[in-house]
């Protein structure tokens, strides 16, 4: 499973998502978008959303922290 997450440093939901993934022992690729217009544009094009975090599992957009928690509760992480 390949997890990619677009984040901003000040985002509490980003920190919570990273904490959950670490707790589950899952590695992830973090792409900070603060001050990086190219990365932020890429995130918007791939997800259709402007908010962070934007999380992708195996290149499929799953949404943000709330959706990540839902997957975890369903045992799908």
Residue pairs with C-beta under 8 A, 6 or more apart in sequence:
1 26
1 57
1 58
2 29
2 57
2 58
2 59
3 21
3 26
3 27
3 28
3 29
3 55
3 56
3 57
4 28
4 29
4 31
4 55
4 56
4 59
5 14
5 17
5 18
5 21
5 28
5 29
5 30
5 31
5 53
5 54
5 55
5 56
6 31
6 32
6 33
6 39
6 40
6 43
6 47
6 52
6 53
6 54
6 55
7 14
7 17
7 18
7 30
7 31
7 32
7 33
7 52
7 53
8 14
8 32
8 33
8 34
8 52
9 32
9 34
10 34
11 52
11 53
13 52
13 53
13 64
13 65
14 52
14 53
14 65
16 65
17 53
17 55
17 64
17 65
17 68
18 28
18 30
20 65
20 68
20 69
20 72
21 27
21 28
21 68
21 77
24 72
24 77
26 77
31 39
31 42
31 43
32 39
33 39
33 40
33 43
33 52
43 49
43 52
43 54
44 50
46 54
46 56
46 61
47 54
47 56
47 61
47 63
48 61
49 63
49 64
51 64
52 64
53 64
53 65
53 68
54 61
54 63
54 64
55 61
55 62
55 63
55 64
55 65
55 67
55 68
56 62
57 71
62 68
62 71
68 77
71 77
